[in-house]
Amino acid sequence: MRLELTRSVVRDFRFADLASLVAHGDNRKIWLNLRDRFPSPYTEADARSFLERVSQLALPTVWAIEVDGEAVGGIGLELLSDVERVSAELGYWLGERYWNRGIVTEAVREVTAEAFRRLNLTRIFALPFADNIGSIRVLEKSGFVLEGTLRQSAIKENVIRDQCLYAAYKSRPSS
């Protein structure tokens, strides 16, 4: 997939992205708001392992966010299975130098729309930590709606945290 956006390009990751992934991903402020599977520190070995894994996906669901020719973040979907096979979880991150420019909002909006067009999904959801105001604003500006708060549902760095459940729908759900 390649989406040419106003502020960035969303595209497949390349092995040439290794150095930029390390440069932008090795940031504690980013790590604090991501799942533990995103390591800290973020090393060349971590980037190499990630790039090898995503290069082998039969159906690519993880993409680079490129600004000025450089991969400065990532966005992806985790497709669910069984009775939840019409849903996917959205995740994203962006290098701190690029925060507050509308880059992620635009990427979330367009990746969500493209996923609804290409994949057999009816719902895409995200679970930002309740204190991650920046990510919550991104989701709200991208048309996601708050479905609820999951109290004490996660732990990060030995701190129990709430998560907010935001979702977007292929068509408006009936009440």
C-alpha positions as CSV (number, residue, x, y, z in Angstrom):
1,M,0.0,0.0,0.0
2,R,1.1,3.5,-0.7
3,L,-0.9,6.5,0.3
4,E,0.4,9.9,-0.8
5,L,-1.0,12.3,1.9
6,T,-0.6,16.0,2.4
7,R,1.9,15.8,5.2
8,S,3.4,12.4,4.7
9,V,3.4,9.1,2.7
10,V,2.2,5.9,4.2
11,R,4.0,3.0,2.6
12,D,5.5,-0.4,3.1
13,F,8.5,-0.6,5.3
14,R,11.9,-1.2,3.6
15,F,15.2,-2.6,5.0
16,A,16.7,0.8,4.2
17,D,14.4,2.2,7.0
18,L,16.5,0.6,9.7
19,A,18.6,3.6,10.7
20,S,15.7,6.0,10.8
21,L,13.6,3.5,12.8
22,V,16.3,3.4,15.4
23,A,16.8,7.2,15.4
24,H,13.1,8.0,15.9
25,G,11.9,4.9,17.8
26,D,14.5,4.9,20.5
27,N,12.7,7.5,22.6
28,R,11.3,6.9,26.1
29,K,8.4,9.3,25.5
30,I,7.2,7.2,22.6
31,W,7.8,3.9,24.5
32,L,5.7,5.0,27.5
33,N,2.6,5.1,25.4
34,L,3.1,1.8,23.4
35,R,2.7,-1.8,24.2
36,D,5.7,-3.6,25.7
37,R,6.4,-5.4,22.5
38,F,7.9,-2.1,21.3
39,P,11.3,-2.3,23.1
40,S,13.2,0.3,24.9
41,P,15.9,1.0,24.2
42,Y,15.1,0.5,20.5
43,T,18.2,-0.9,18.9
44,E,19.4,-1.9,15.4
45,A,18.7,-5.5,16.3
46,D,15.1,-4.6,17.2
47,A,14.6,-2.7,14.0
48,R,16.1,-5.5,11.9
49,S,13.9,-8.1,13.6
50,F,10.8,-5.9,13.0
51,L,11.7,-5.3,9.4
52,E,12.3,-9.0,8.8
53,R,9.0,-9.9,10.4
54,V,6.9,-7.3,8.4
55,S,8.6,-8.2,5.1
56,Q,7.2,-11.7,5.5
57,L,3.6,-10.8,6.1
58,A,1.4,-12.3,3.4
59,L,-1.0,-9.4,3.8
60,P,0.9,-6.3,4.8
61,T,-0.9,-4.6,7.7
62,V,2.0,-2.5,9.1
63,W,3.3,0.6,7.2
64,A,5.9,3.3,7.6
65,I,4.9,6.9,8.0
66,E,7.4,8.8,5.8
67,V,8.2,12.5,5.9
68,D,10.7,14.1,3.6
69,G,11.8,10.7,2.4
70,E,12.5,9.2,5.8
71,A,10.5,6.7,7.8
72,V,9.7,8.6,11.0
73,G,7.0,6.4,12.5
74,G,4.7,3.5,11.9
75,I,1.0,2.7,11.7
76,G,-0.6,-0.7,11.5
77,L,-3.6,-3.0,12.0
78,E,-3.8,-6.2,14.0
79,L,-6.5,-8.2,12.3
80,L,-8.6,-10.2,14.7
81,S,-9.9,-13.7,14.1
82,D,-12.8,-16.0,14.9
83,V,-16.1,-14.1,15.7
84,E,-14.1,-10.9,15.8
85,R,-12.7,-11.3,12.3
86,V,-14.5,-8.2,11.1
87,S,-12.5,-6.0,13.6
88,A,-9.0,-4.8,13.7
89,E,-6.9,-3.0,16.3
90,L,-5.1,0.2,15.1
91,G,-1.7,1.2,16.5
92,Y,0.7,4.0,15.6
93,W,3.7,6.0,16.7
94,L,5.6,9.0,15.4
95,G,9.0,10.4,16.1
96,E,8.8,13.2,18.6
97,R,10.3,15.8,16.2
98,Y,7.2,15.4,14.1
99,W,4.5,15.7,16.8
100,N,1.8,18.3,16.7
101,R,1.8,18.7,12.9
102,G,-1.3,16.7,12.0
103,I,0.8,13.9,10.5
104,V,-0.6,11.1,12.5
105,T,-4.2,12.4,12.4
106,E,-4.1,12.4,8.6
107,A,-2.4,9.0,8.5
108,V,-5.0,7.4,10.9
109,R,-7.9,8.9,8.9
110,E,-6.6,7.7,5.5
111,V,-5.4,4.2,6.7
112,T,-8.7,3.6,8.3
113,A,-10.6,4.6,5.2
114,E,-8.3,2.4,3.0
115,A,-8.6,-0.5,5.4
116,F,-12.4,-0.3,5.2
117,R,-12.1,-0.3,1.3
118,R,-9.6,-3.1,1.0
119,L,-10.4,-5.4,3.9
120,N,-13.6,-7.1,5.1
121,L,-13.8,-5.0,8.2
122,T,-16.7,-3.4,9.9
123,R,-14.9,-1.9,12.9
124,I,-11.4,-0.6,13.6
125,F,-10.6,0.3,17.2
126,A,-7.7,1.7,19.3
127,L,-6.8,1.5,23.0
128,P,-4.8,4.5,24.0
129,F,-3.9,4.9,27.6
130,A,-6.4,7.3,29.2
131,D,-3.7,9.8,30.0
132,N,-2.3,9.9,26.5
133,I,-4.2,13.1,25.5
134,G,-2.3,13.5,22.2
135,S,-3.4,10.1,20.9
136,I,-6.9,10.6,22.1
137,R,-7.1,13.9,20.2
138,V,-5.7,12.1,17.1
139,L,-8.4,9.5,17.2
140,E,-11.2,12.0,17.8
141,K,-10.0,14.2,15.0
142,S,-9.9,11.1,12.8
143,G,-13.6,10.3,13.4
144,F,-13.2,7.6,16.1
145,V,-15.7,7.7,18.9
146,L,-15.2,6.8,22.5
147,E,-17.0,3.6,23.4
148,G,-15.8,3.5,27.0
149,T,-13.0,3.4,29.5
150,L,-11.4,0.2,30.5
151,R,-10.4,0.8,34.2
152,Q,-7.2,-0.6,35.5
153,S,-6.8,-2.7,32.3
154,A,-3.1,-2.3,31.5
155,I,0.2,-2.1,33.2
156,K,3.2,-0.1,31.9
157,E,6.4,0.2,33.8
158,N,4.7,-1.3,36.9
159,V,2.0,1.3,36.9
160,I,-1.6,0.2,36.5
161,R,-3.3,2.4,33.8
162,D,-6.7,2.9,32.3
163,Q,-7.3,2.6,28.6
164,C,-9.9,4.3,26.4
165,L,-11.7,2.3,23.8
166,Y,-12.1,4.3,20.6
167,A,-13.7,2.9,17.4
168,A,-14.5,3.8,13.8
169,Y,-17.1,1.9,11.8
170,K,-17.5,1.1,8.1
171,S,-21.1,2.3,8.4
172,R,-22.9,3.9,11.4
173,P,-23.8,1.2,13.9
174,S,-27.5,0.9,14.8
175,S,-28.4,1.9,18.4
